[in-house]
């Protein structure tokens, strides 16, 4: 599962299949951290009934983007 997920992400970035296969075999995915991030992201934009609602440029969307950008900045990304 980890290799498949990593491979799909790399293919989406425009890397060739053979490059993806080689890279995916060396990358380790922290499944728990990935799941936690998805669950954290899902909290943004919930309506009063608890359903997700994060259409572009709504309050939930803007807050989610700011949260994600803060994660990237904490890791030193620009």
N, CA, C and O atoms as a MOPAC input file, in Angstrom:
PM7 MOZYME 1SCF
protein

 N      0.82600 1    -1.19600 1     0.00000 1
 C      0.00000 1     0.00000 1     0.00000 1
 C      0.86600 1     1.25600 1     0.00000 1
 O      0.60100 1     2.19600 1    -0.74900 1
 N      1.90700 1     1.27100 1     0.84300 1
 C      2.76500 1     2.45800 1     0.91500 1
 C      3.41700 1     2.73300 1    -0.43600 1
 O      3.44700 1     3.87400 1    -0.89700 1
 N      3.93700 1     1.68300 1    -1.06900 1
 C      4.61500 1     1.85900 1    -2.34700 1
 C      3.64400 1     2.34300 1    -3.40500 1
 O      3.99400 1     3.19300 1    -4.22400 1
 N      2.41800 1     1.81000 1    -3.40000 1
 C      1.43000 1     2.21700 1    -4.38300 1
 C      1.05000 1     3.68500 1    -4.19600 1
 O      0.98200 1     4.43000 1    -5.17400 1
 N      0.80300 1     4.11000 1    -2.96000 1
 C      0.44400 1     5.50100 1    -2.68100 1
 C      1.56600 1     6.43700 1    -3.09800 1
 O      1.32700 1     7.45600 1    -3.74600 1
 N      2.78000 1     6.09200 1    -2.72900 1
 C      3.93100 1     6.91600 1    -3.08800 1
 C      4.07700 1     6.98600 1    -4.60300 1
 O      4.34800 1     8.05100 1    -5.15800 1
 N      3.90000 1     5.86000 1    -5.26500 1
 C      3.99900 1     5.81700 1    -6.72500 1
 C      2.96600 1     6.70300 1    -7.39200 1
 O      3.28000 1     7.41000 1    -8.34900 1
 N      1.74600 1     6.67400 1    -6.90000 1
 C      0.69300 1     7.51800 1    -7.46700 1
 C      1.01500 1     8.99500 1    -7.29600 1
 O      0.80100 1     9.79700 1    -8.20500 1
 N      1.52900 1     9.34800 1    -6.12700 1
 C      1.89500 1    10.74800 1    -5.88100 1
 C      3.01300 1    11.18800 1    -6.81900 1
 O      2.98500 1    12.29800 1    -7.35000 1
 N      3.98900 1    10.32000 1    -7.01800 1
 C      5.10000 1    10.67400 1    -7.89800 1
 C      4.64900 1    10.76200 1    -9.35300 1
 O      5.07500 1    11.66300 1   -10.07600 1
 N      3.79800 1     9.84300 1    -9.78900 1
 C      3.29000 1     9.89800 1   -11.15900 1
 C      2.52400 1    11.19500 1   -11.39900 1
 O      2.62400 1    11.79700 1   -12.46800 1
 N      1.76200 1    11.61700 1   -10.39800 1
 C      0.99200 1    12.85300 1   -10.52000 1
 C      1.90300 1    14.06600 1   -10.66100 1
 O      1.48200 1    15.09800 1   -11.18600 1
 N      3.14300 1    13.95300 1   -10.19900 1
 C      4.06600 1    15.08000 1   -10.28600 1
 C      4.79200 1    15.13700 1   -11.62800 1
 O      5.59400 1    16.04400 1   -11.85300 1
 N      4.52200 1    14.18400 1   -12.52200 1
 C      5.10800 1    14.22400 1   -13.85600 1
 C      6.36500 1    13.38800 1   -14.02800 1
 O      7.00400 1    13.45600 1   -15.07700 1
 N      6.73200 1    12.61000 1   -13.03700 1
 C      7.90000 1    11.74700 1   -13.13200 1
 C      7.51700 1    10.50400 1   -13.92700 1
 O      6.39000 1    10.02200 1   -13.81200 1
 N      8.43000 1     9.98400 1   -14.72500 1
 C      8.12400 1     8.81500 1   -15.55500 1
 C      7.88200 1     7.58200 1   -14.69500 1
 O      8.24200 1     7.55000 1   -13.51800 1
 N      7.26900 1     6.57300 1   -15.29700 1
 C      6.93100 1     5.35300 1   -14.56000 1
 C      8.17200 1     4.66600 1   -14.01200 1
 O      8.17200 1     4.23800 1   -12.85800 1
 N      9.23300 1     4.54900 1   -14.81100 1
 C     10.43800 1     3.86200 1   -14.33600 1
 C     11.10300 1     4.63800 1   -13.20200 1
 O     11.61300 1     4.03600 1   -12.25700 1
 N     11.10400 1     5.96200 1   -13.28900 1
 C     11.64500 1     6.77600 1   -12.20100 1
 C     10.78300 1     6.61000 1   -10.94500 1
 O     11.29900 1     6.50100 1    -9.83300 1
 N      9.47700 1     6.59200 1   -11.14100 1
 C      8.54500 1     6.44800 1   -10.02700 1
 C      8.76700 1     5.13800 1    -9.29600 1
 O      8.78900 1     5.10600 1    -8.06500 1
 N      8.93000 1     4.06400 1   -10.04100 1
 C      9.13000 1     2.75100 1    -9.43600 1
 C     10.38700 1     2.73500 1    -8.58300 1
 O     10.36900 1     2.21100 1    -7.46900 1
 N     11.46800 1     3.29500 1    -9.08200 1
 C     12.72700 1     3.30700 1    -8.34400 1
 C     12.62800 1     4.16100 1    -7.08500 1
 O     13.10000 1     3.76200 1    -6.02100 1
 N     12.02200 1     5.32300 1    -7.20600 1
 C     11.90000 1     6.23200 1    -6.06800 1
 C     10.94700 1     5.66500 1    -5.02300 1
 O     11.22300 1     5.73200 1    -3.82500 1
 N      9.82600 1     5.10800 1    -5.47600 1
 C      8.80800 1     4.59800 1    -4.55600 1
 C      9.33800 1     3.47700 1    -3.67800 1
 O      8.86700 1     3.29600 1    -2.55500 1
 N     10.29600 1     2.73600 1    -4.16500 1
 C     10.86200 1     1.64200 1    -3.37700 1
 C     11.73600 1     2.14300 1    -2.23600 1
 O     11.99800 1     1.40900 1    -1.28300 1
 N     12.18500 1     3.38500 1    -2.32800 1
 C     13.07900 1     3.91300 1    -1.29500 1
 C     12.39200 1     4.86200 1    -0.31400 1
 O     12.92800 1     5.13500 1     0.76000 1
 N     11.22500 1     5.35800 1    -0.66800 1
 C     10.53000 1     6.31500 1     0.18700 1
 C      9.69400 1     5.57900 1     1.22200 1
 O      8.99900 1     4.61400 1     0.90400 1
 N      9.76800 1     6.03900 1     2.44600 1
 C      8.96800 1     5.48400 1     3.53500 1
 C      7.83400 1     6.45800 1     3.84200 1
 O      8.07600 1     7.64400 1     4.06500 1
 N      6.61800 1     5.96700 1     3.85300 1
 C      5.46100 1     6.78700 1     4.16700 1
 C      5.04400 1     6.50800 1     5.60500 1
 O      4.83800 1     5.35700 1     5.98900 1
 N      4.92300 1     7.56500 1     6.39300 1
 C      4.45000 1     7.42600 1     7.75800 1
 C      2.92100 1     7.42500 1     7.69600 1
 O      2.28800 1     8.48000 1     7.68700 1
 N      2.34300 1     6.22800 1     7.65400 1
 C      0.90000 1     6.09400 1     7.45700 1
 C      0.09200 1     6.77300 1     8.55400 1
 O     -0.93400 1     7.39500 1     8.27400 1
 N      0.53700 1     6.66200 1     9.77900 1
 C     -0.20500 1     7.27300 1    10.89300 1
 C     -0.20600 1     8.79000 1    10.77900 1
 O     -1.23800 1     9.42700 1    10.99500 1
 N      0.94200 1     9.37500 1    10.44100 1
 C      1.00200 1    10.82400 1    10.28700 1
 C      0.12800 1    11.28400 1     9.12600 1
 O     -0.55300 1    12.30400 1     9.22700 1
 N      0.14400 1    10.53800 1     8.02700 1
 C     -0.68400 1    10.87400 1     6.87200 1
 C     -2.16500 1    10.82700 1     7.24600 1
 O     -2.92400 1    11.73400 1     6.90300 1
 N     -2.56900 1     9.77900 1     7.94300 1
 C     -3.96100 1     9.66300 1     8.37600 1
 C     -4.33600 1    10.80300 1     9.32700 1
 O     -5.42300 1    11.37100 1     9.22200 1
 N     -3.44200 1    11.13200 1    10.24500 1
 C     -3.70500 1    12.23000 1    11.18200 1
 C     -3.88300 1    13.55300 1    10.45500 1
 O     -4.76300 1    14.34000 1    10.80300 1
 N     -3.06100 1    13.80000 1     9.45600 1
 C     -3.17100 1    15.05000 1     8.68600 1
 C     -4.51400 1    15.11600 1     7.95600 1
 O     -5.15400 1    16.16600 1     7.91600 1
 N     -4.93300 1    13.98700 1     7.38000 1
 C     -6.21400 1    13.95400 1     6.67100 1
 C     -7.35700 1    14.24000 1     7.64900 1
 O     -8.27700 1    14.99500 1     7.33500 1
 N     -7.29100 1    13.63600 1     8.82300 1
 C     -8.33900 1    13.85400 1     9.82700 1
 C     -8.33000 1    15.29400 1    10.32900 1
 O     -9.39100 1    15.86500 1    10.57900 1
 N     -7.15000 1    15.88600 1    10.47800 1
 C     -7.05900 1    17.28800 1    10.89000 1
 C     -7.66100 1    18.19000 1     9.82400 1
 O     -8.41100 1    19.11600 1    10.13300 1
 N     -7.32800 1    17.91500 1     8.56800 1
 C     -7.84200 1    18.72000 1     7.46100 1
 C     -9.36400 1    18.62300 1     7.37300 1
 O    -10.03100 1    19.59800 1     7.02800 1
 N     -9.90600 1    17.46000 1     7.68200 1
 C    -11.35400 1    17.25200 1     7.60600 1
 C    -12.13200 1    18.09600 1     8.60900 1
 O    -13.33900 1    18.28200 1     8.45600 1
 N    -11.46000 1    18.60500 1     9.62500 1
 C    -12.13700 1    19.42000 1    10.64300 1
 C    -12.51700 1    20.79900 1    10.11300 1
 O    -13.43200 1    21.43000 1    10.64100 1
 N    -11.83400 1    21.27000 1     9.09000 1
 C    -12.09700 1    22.61200 1     8.56400 1
 C    -13.34000 1    22.60400 1     7.68600 1
 O    -13.50500 1    21.73500 1     6.83000 1
 N    -14.19800 1    23.56800 1     7.90700 1
 C    -15.36100 1    23.75200 1     7.05400 1
 C    -16.56100 1    22.90200 1     7.40800 1
 O    -17.48100 1    22.77300 1     6.60100 1
 N    -16.57400 1    22.32100 1     8.59500 1
 C    -17.75400 1    21.53100 1     8.97500 1
 C    -18.92500 1    22.44900 1     9.27700 1
 O    -18.76000 1    23.50400 1     9.88900 1
 N    -20.11600 1    22.03500 1     8.83800 1
 C    -21.30400 1    22.82600 1     9.14100 1
 C    -21.87900 1    22.40600 1    10.49200 1
 O    -21.30100 1    21.56200 1    11.17700 1
 N    -23.00100 1    22.98600 1    10.87200 1
 C    -23.57100 1    22.73300 1    12.19600 1
 C    -23.96400 1    21.27600 1    12.41500 1
 O    -24.04700 1    20.82600 1    13.55800 1
 N    -24.20900 1    20.52900 1    11.33100 1
 C    -24.57300 1    19.11300 1    11.47700 1
 C    -23.34200 1    18.20300 1    11.47100 1
 O    -23.45800 1    16.98800 1    11.63200 1
 N    -22.16800 1    18.80000 1    11.28500 1
 C    -20.93600 1    18.02000 1    11.27700 1
 C    -20.50800 1    17.54100 1     9.90100 1
 O    -19.50600 1    16.83700 1     9.77000 1
 N    -21.26100 1    17.91700 1     8.87600 1
 C    -20.90300 1    17.53800 1     7.51200 1
 C    -19.81200 1    18.46100 1     6.97800 1
 O    -19.75300 1    19.63900 1     7.33000 1
 N    -18.96400 1    17.91900 1     6.13600 1
 C    -17.89100 1    18.71600 1     5.55500 1
 C    -18.40200 1    19.66500 1     4.48500 1
 O    -19.23800 1    19.29500 1     3.66100 1
 N    -17.90200 1    20.87300 1     4.50400 1
 C    -18.28500 1    21.88800 1     3.52400 1
 C    -17.09200 1    22.81900 1     3.35300 1
 O    -16.86100 1    23.71100 1     4.16900 1
 N    -16.33300 1    22.59700 1     2.27300 1
 C    -15.13500 1    23.40200 1     2.08100 1
 C    -15.01100 1    23.80900 1     0.61300 1
 O    -14.04200 1    23.46400 1    -0.06300 1
 N    -16.00200 1    24.54000 1     0.14300 1
 C    -15.97100 1    25.04800 1    -1.22300 1
 C    -14.89100 1    26.12600 1    -1.29900 1
 O    -14.61100 1    26.80000 1    -0.30700 1
 N    -14.29300 1    26.28600 1    -2.46400 1
 C    -13.21700 1    27.25600 1    -2.64500 1
 C    -13.60700 1    28.63500 1    -2.14800 1
 O    -14.68900 1    29.14100 1    -2.44300 1
 N    -12.70000 1    29.23000 1    -1.38600 1
 C    -12.78500 1    30.58600 1    -0.86200 1
 C    -13.82600 1    30.77500 1     0.24300 1
 O    -14.12900 1    31.90600 1     0.62100 1
 N    -14.37300 1    29.67300 1     0.75900 1
 C    -15.22500 1    29.79500 1     1.94100 1
 C    -14.31200 1    29.90400 1     3.16000 1
 O    -13.10100 1    29.70900 1     3.05900 1
 N    -14.90100 1    30.21500 1     4.29900 1
 C    -14.11500 1    30.34300 1     5.52600 1
 C    -13.33800 1    29.04700 1     5.80700 1
 O    -12.15500 1    29.09200 1     6.14700 1
 N    -13.99800 1    27.90900 1     5.66500 1
 C    -13.33700 1    26.63000 1     5.91600 1
 C    -12.17200 1    26.37400 1     4.97300 1
 O    -11.13400 1    25.86100 1     5.39000 1
 N    -12.34000 1    26.72700 1     3.71100 1
 C    -11.28000 1    26.55300 1     2.71800 1
 C    -10.08400 1    27.43700 1     3.04600 1
 O     -8.94200 1    26.97800 1     3.00600 1
 N    -10.33700 1    28.68600 1     3.36600 1
 C     -9.25500 1    29.62300 1     3.67600 1
 C     -8.50600 1    29.18300 1     4.93600 1
 O     -7.27600 1    29.23500 1     4.98300 1
 N     -9.24700 1    28.75100 1     5.95200 1
 C     -8.61100 1    28.26800 1     7.18300 1
 C     -7.79400 1    27.01000 1     6.92700 1
 O     -6.69700 1    26.86100 1     7.46600 1
 N     -8.32100 1    26.10600 1     6.10800 1
 C     -7.59500 1    24.86800 1     5.79400 1
 C     -6.30300 1    25.17500 1     5.04400 1
 O     -5.26200 1    24.58300 1     5.32700 1
 N     -6.36700 1    26.08100 1     4.10700 1
 C     -5.16600 1    26.46200 1     3.35400 1
 C     -4.12500 1    27.07700 1     4.28200 1
 O     -2.94000 1    26.75500 1     4.19100 1
 N     -4.56300 1    27.95800 1     5.17200 1
 C     -3.63600 1    28.59700 1     6.11400 1
 C     -2.98900 1    27.54400 1     7.01600 1
 O     -1.79100 1    27.61400 1     7.29300 1
 N     -3.77500 1    26.57800 1     7.47000 1
 C     -3.25000 1    25.50200 1     8.31100 1
 C     -2.18800 1    24.70400 1     7.55100 1
 O     -1.11700 1    24.41300 1     8.08400 1
 N     -2.49600 1    24.35900 1     6.31600 1
 C     -1.56500 1    23.55200 1     5.52600 1
 C     -0.28400 1    24.33500 1     5.22500 1
 O      0.81200 1    23.77800 1     5.29100 1
 N     -0.41500 1    25.59600 1     4.90100 1
 C      0.75800 1    26.44000 1     4.64900 1
 C      1.61800 1    26.52900 1     5.90200 1
 O      2.84600 1    26.51500 1     5.81500 1
 N      0.97800 1    26.62200 1     7.07400 1
 C      1.75400 1    26.69100 1     8.31700 1
 C      2.54200 1    25.39700 1     8.54200 1
 O      3.66700 1    25.43700 1     9.04200 1
 N      1.95700 1    24.24800 1     8.17500 1
 C      2.69400 1    22.97900 1     8.28500 1
 C      3.93300 1    22.99300 1     7.39500 1
 O      5.01400 1    22.57300 1     7.81000 1
 N      3.76400 1    23.48100 1     6.17300 1
 C      4.88200 1    23.52100 1     5.23500 1
 C      5.97300 1    24.46500 1     5.72100 1
 O      7.15900 1    24.14700 1     5.62900 1
 N      5.57700 1    25.62400 1     6.23800 1
 C      6.55700 1    26.58700 1     6.74000 1
 C      7.32300 1    26.03500 1     7.93200 1
 O      8.52400 1    26.27100 1     8.06300 1
 N      6.63400 1    25.30000 1     8.80600 1
 C      7.29100 1    24.68500 1     9.95200 1
 C      8.36200 1    23.69700 1     9.51900 1
 O      9.33300 1    23.47500 1    10.24200 1
 N      8.19400 1    23.10700 1     8.35100 1
 C      9.17600 1    22.16400 1     7.80700 1
 C     10.23600 1    22.84900 1     6.96000 1
 O     11.10400 1    22.18700 1     6.39000 1
 N     10.16800 1    24.18200 1     6.87700 1
 C     11.19200 1    24.92300 1     6.15600 1
 C     10.92300 1    25.09300 1     4.67100 1
 O     11.80800 1    25.51200 1     3.92500 1
 N      9.71500 1    24.77400 1     4.23300 1
 C      9.38100 1    24.94000 1     2.81500 1
 C      8.97000 1    26.36700 1     2.53000 1
 O      8.49000 1    27.06800 1     3.42100 1
 N      9.15300 1    26.80000 1     1.30900 1
 C      8.78000 1    28.15800 1     0.90300 1
 C      7.66600 1    28.10600 1    -0.11200 1
 O      7.20800 1    29.14800 1    -0.58000 1

